[in-house]
Amino acid sequence: MDTKCSARSLSNKVFRCAAEVFLERMRSRFGYTKQQVRAGGYTWSFLERGNAAAPEPVVLFVHGFSSEKDSWLSVASRTLPSSRVLIPDLPGHGMTSPQSHADDYGAMAQVERLKAFVDATVAKDVPIHLVGCSMGGLISGLYAATYPDQLQSLTLICPAGISMPRRSPVLAKYEDEGINIMRAGTVDEFQDLMQYIAYRPPGYVMEKPKGMRKMMLSLMTNYRAERMPIFDKVLQDMMANQRILEENLHKIRVPTVVLWGQEDQILDVSCVEQLEGKLENAHVVVVPKCGHIVQQSYPELCAAYINQLIGETSPSTDLSFA
């Protein structure tokens, strides 16, 4: 057993090193560098574009559950070049350390950690445009409700923390059968996750991976499996209050764009009904033929809305969708 564990650990290190080589090329291509900063008891790993000493607005991206900072590059690379961009790995994810299943990964705990990261990387007089997806949308929304002063706009993509008038297939499977699709610690489980997370037209059949693709998926899922105790703790803590964002929507005052995939099978699009009368100064966009990962399916669309908020919102002007 020890030999198997050692072999898996070595395999995961090799996978991470190989992935970093590939990712570093992509980051460089888009003008991003990987940085570290100590804040809130963690050493944060994050991507940065732009000059920290300049007064330009900051666009801060917050990723979702079991994801990492690089997942935002396709959107972040399309944001206005005049803005500084920060994309951190949240505690419990990526290369931010330490990673302990003893930590509290609840939504408000993560908000406080994100505030510590902001205080360590952004001057207090620099406006921030906050963008979050899924779990990161929950954290971003709570951040906007809790720390509104420096915030200039908010973009939420299929955020968690809102009740579903119509249960999503993934939630139904979890509540009725006890199956957590989001864990995905094997190749087969990851294939199942992909069936739910991205939009597939009716009749579409996903091919089983083979050859090099199967090998890469195997390495990636082994890497995920090693981190599963942390991911399980994150999910457990995040699900302690599944309406926490909804309960705080009325506190959000900044101009907000909400993007939701019409075919989202993780967090059902019926969640947008819960925004009515609770989230002021917001523009809600339901994206057709799109699942949960709007930012990866339609990066140009996401960037266009973010850039609109950056361009039309500043400390001296107000953007209203009313």
Protein Blocks (a to p, Z undefined) as FASTA:
>chain_A
ZZmmmmmmmmmmmmmmmmmmmmmmmmmmnopacddddeehiacddddedjfkbmbdcddd
dddehiafklmmmmmmmgcfkbccdddddehiajbccddfkbccbfklmmmmmmmmmmmm
pcfklccddddehjlmmmmmmmmmmmmmlpmbdcdehiehiacfbacfklmmmmmnopaf
klopafklmmmmmmmmpccdehiacdddehjllmmmmmmmmmmmmmmmmmmmmmmmmmmp
mklmmmmmmmpmbdcdddddfklckbgcklmmmmgokaghiacdddehiafklmlmmmml
mmmmmmmmmmmgcfkbccdfZZ
